[in-house]
Amino acid sequence: MTKESYRPLVAVAGATGAQGGAAARSLLDQDFQVRALTRTPDSAAAQALRDLGAEVVPADFDDRESLETALRNADGLFAMSTPFGSDPETEVRQGIALLEAARGVRHIVFTSAAHADRDTGIPHFDSKYRIERHLHGLGVPWTVLGPAAFMDNHTVEWSLQSLREGRFALPMPPDRPLTLIPAQDIGAFAAHALARPEEFAGRRIDIASDELTCPQIAETLSAVCGRPITFERLPITHAEAYSADLAAMFRYFTDVGLDVDVNGLRHAYPEIPWQRFDTWATNRNWPVN
């Protein structure tokens, strides 16, 4: 095989989830070989990746041998972590285990969170920054992406229930802009960085596709859902009832704000779709009637 015909192999963690799945599809679109790492290799999401041409392998963050096997001969790694379903300490332990198993790859792209490097006091931001710091000392070329708030969160059942009641409800002030990004754009940027390790190695980049206030989000949702949706500012105690972590996040969003240079990113990286919220929302199914 000539150097010109070689297709780099990228391992994708969390490949059956939103971020990992988007990264895997973007990499496949760019003719990478993709090895999808998942705890659920028999799932429908895993089969969908196989149908697109990915190799699907079982991998468990708590099983070092499975990680080392899954990463064998990989050129690159899309890495991610989450505390949801566990806790921040488990997230850090599992994230570091993934990075340690990836010492032999040539480039790691890790998705953290926007502002995670700013001492936010948000537990699931701080845990990601601990993983970032470990990545810095790993001895492998790295890139960190810090996505803003996920547009995709508005399609989960707890959000849809509020929309069915005609409400877009968050513990946010109506005049504080919120930066947003869909999983598809995170995956596209990750694939873009993995294809250009010399350009992106050693860089941390916060990313977002749009910036809107909550009333503006509600206005867009009214249009795409075909019914009036009004913004309702919830008290912070509502978030506290779910978790102290979420409450800390919304306090930070309110007091400091999650600013990301949306226009600067569009100018610097025109290859990325950078979907505006209305474009993204128009292409979604909203079962709220």
Helices and strands as residue ranges (DSSP letters): G 3-5, E 9-12, H 18-29, E 33-38, H 44-52, E 55-58, H 64-71, E 76-80, H 88-101, E 107-111, G 116-118, H 123-136, E 142-147, E 149-150, G 151-155, H 157-164, E 167-170, E 178-181, H 183-194, H 197-200, E 203-207, E 210-212, H 214-225, E 230-233, H 236-242, H 244-255, H 262-268, H 277-282
